[in-house]
Amino acid sequence: MSSVQPSPVGQLRAAGWADLDAVMEVMSTAFDPGFGEAWTRAQCAGILPMAGVTLTLADGGNSVLGFSLFREVAGESELLLLAVAPAARHCGIGTQLMRHYVESAGRSGIRKLHLEVRDSNPAVSLYRQHDFIVEGRRRNYYRGAGGQLHDALTMIRRI
Ligand SMILES: CC(C)(COP(=O)(O)OP(=O)(O)OC[C@H]1O[C@@H](n2cnc3c(N)ncnc32)[C@H](O)[C@@H]1OP(=O)(O)O)[C@@H](O)C(=O)NCCC(=O)NCCS
């Protein structure tokens, strides 16, 4: 029997420039390098000052366990990134970040949430649990490291 205990879920808090190092640390371990889904530091730094952008951290005290990045614009909200460090998964942090995302949009009067995800990404089941439905499919949108092609799904939730 494994002696590994679930990690604490941590506290969600608003984040910004000062947290970029911690965000990039999670980014570097969370995303499958085979798909090029992780953002670069320059991409993150570039979007943070834009209007309507929110970066939220799941703060474990000694380390950052996960984060979300979304943007509210023109009455819609897009979930740009959601990531949890591998060692902290399956403890509900992704769920907590998703709830926060949906609640934030609701507070802002947003009626439509959307995101895009590789169709083979296990995150699809998390999004379905949060009432996102598939609206569209972009054929062969992602190319894996081995050259295999994967569709992207566009998913939406109306609130
Ligand atoms: C997707 C992700 C954020 C989920 O984080 P998490 O903290 O493990 O999520 P939760 O613990 O709240 O899991 C909620 C449920 O989502 C589903 N789920 C999450 N990750 C899953 C996985 N790898 N495989 C299958 N189901 C998964 C499960 O139903 C899970 O419940 P369970 O843990 O009881 O099985 C995390 O796996 C991750 O960082 N993935 C890599 C980054 C990524 O691809 N992000 C999405 C695109 S931006």
The ligand as an SDF file (V2000), in Angstrom:
LIG
                    3D

 48 50  0  0  0  0  0  0  0  0999 V2000
   -6.1290   19.0650  -15.6390 C   0  0  0  0  0  0  0  0  0  0  0  0
   -5.4920   19.3420  -14.2840 C   0  0  0  0  0  0  0  0  0  0  0  0
   -5.4230   20.8340  -14.0540 C   0  0  0  0  0  0  0  0  0  0  0  0
   -6.3840   18.7030  -13.2000 C   0  0  0  0  0  0  0  0  0  0  0  0
   -5.8680   19.0740  -11.9070 O   0  0  0  0  0  0  0  0  0  0  0  0
   -6.2160   18.2320  -10.5800 P   0  0  0  0  0  0  0  0  0  0  0  0
   -5.8550   19.0920   -9.4270 O   0  0  0  0  0  0  0  0  0  0  0  0
   -5.6090   16.8850  -10.6430 O   0  0  0  0  0  0  0  0  0  0  0  0
   -7.7960   18.1230  -10.7020 O   0  0  0  0  0  0  0  0  0  0  0  0
   -8.7760   17.5380   -9.5770 P   0  0  0  0  0  0  0  0  0  0  0  0
   -8.0110   16.8660   -8.4980 O   0  0  0  0  0  0  0  0  0  0  0  0
   -9.6790   18.6450   -9.1760 O   0  0  0  0  0  0  0  0  0  0  0  0
   -9.5290   16.4410  -10.4180 O   0  0  0  0  0  0  0  0  0  0  0  0
  -10.8770   16.5520  -10.6970 C   0  0  0  0  0  0  0  0  0  0  0  0
  -11.3220   15.4590  -11.6390 C   0  0  0  0  0  0  0  0  0  0  0  0
  -10.9380   15.7720  -12.9770 O   0  0  0  0  0  0  0  0  0  0  0  0
  -10.6660   14.5600  -13.6650 C   0  0  0  0  0  0  0  0  0  0  0  0
   -9.2390   14.4910  -13.9610 N   0  0  0  0  0  0  0  0  0  0  0  0
   -8.2980   15.3910  -13.6400 C   0  0  0  0  0  0  0  0  0  0  0  0
   -7.0840   14.9870  -14.1020 N   0  0  0  0  0  0  0  0  0  0  0  0
   -7.2880   13.8200  -14.7260 C   0  0  0  0  0  0  0  0  0  0  0  0
   -6.4270   12.9050  -15.3980 C   0  0  0  0  0  0  0  0  0  0  0  0
   -5.1000   13.1160  -15.5670 N   0  0  0  0  0  0  0  0  0  0  0  0
   -6.9700   11.7730  -15.9370 N   0  0  0  0  0  0  0  0  0  0  0  0
   -8.3050   11.5570  -15.8200 C   0  0  0  0  0  0  0  0  0  0  0  0
   -9.1590   12.3800  -15.1810 N   0  0  0  0  0  0  0  0  0  0  0  0
   -8.6500   13.4930  -14.6450 C   0  0  0  0  0  0  0  0  0  0  0  0
  -11.0120   13.4300  -12.7270 C   0  0  0  0  0  0  0  0  0  0  0  0
  -12.3640   13.1320  -12.8270 O   0  0  0  0  0  0  0  0  0  0  0  0
  -10.7180   14.0920  -11.4080 C   0  0  0  0  0  0  0  0  0  0  0  0
  -11.2810   13.4860  -10.3220 O   0  0  0  0  0  0  0  0  0  0  0  0
  -10.3810   12.3730   -9.4930 P   0  0  0  0  0  0  0  0  0  0  0  0
   -9.0940   13.0340   -9.0870 O   0  0  0  0  0  0  0  0  0  0  0  0
  -11.2390   12.0240   -8.3340 O   0  0  0  0  0  0  0  0  0  0  0  0
  -10.1340   11.2480  -10.4560 O   0  0  0  0  0  0  0  0  0  0  0  0
   -4.0760   18.6960  -14.1860 C   0  0  0  0  0  0  0  0  0  0  0  0
   -4.1730   17.3360  -14.5460 O   0  0  0  0  0  0  0  0  0  0  0  0
   -3.0250   19.3720  -15.0790 C   0  0  0  0  0  0  0  0  0  0  0  0
   -2.3580   20.3130  -14.6570 O   0  0  0  0  0  0  0  0  0  0  0  0
   -2.8360   18.8640  -16.2960 N   0  0  0  0  0  0  0  0  0  0  0  0
   -1.7540   19.3620  -17.1710 C   0  0  0  0  0  0  0  0  0  0  0  0
   -2.0240   20.7690  -17.6900 C   0  0  0  0  0  0  0  0  0  0  0  0
   -3.1660   20.7780  -18.6620 C   0  0  0  0  0  0  0  0  0  0  0  0
   -3.1760   20.0170  -19.6190 O   0  0  0  0  0  0  0  0  0  0  0  0
   -4.1670   21.6720  -18.4160 N   0  0  0  0  0  0  0  0  0  0  0  0
   -5.3450   21.7540  -19.2440 C   0  0  0  0  0  0  0  0  0  0  0  0
   -5.1300   22.5440  -20.4980 C   0  0  0  0  0  0  0  0  0  0  0  0
   -4.7380   24.2490  -20.2030 S   0  0  0  0  0  0  0  0  0  0  0  0
  1  2  1  0
  2  3  1  0
  2  4  1  0
  2 36  1  0
  4  5  1  0
  5  6  1  0
  6  7  2  0
  6  8  1  0
  6  9  1  0
  9 10  1  0
 10 11  2  0
 10 12  1  0
 10 13  1  0
 13 14  1  0
 14 15  1  0
 15 16  1  0
 15 30  1  0
 16 17  1  0
 17 18  1  0
 17 28  1  0
 18 19  1  0
 18 27  1  0
 19 20  2  0
 20 21  1  0
 21 22  1  0
 21 27  2  0
 22 23  1  0
 22 24  2  0
 24 25  1  0
 25 26  2  0
 26 27  1  0
 28 29  1  0
 28 30  1  0
 30 31  1  0
 31 32  1  0
 32 33  2  0
 32 34  1  0
 32 35  1  0
 36 37  1  0
 36 38  1  0
 38 39  2  0
 38 40  1  0
 40 41  1  0
 41 42  1  0
 42 43  1  0
 43 44  2  0
 43 45  1  0
 45 46  1  0
 46 47  1  0
 47 48  1  0
M  END
$$$$
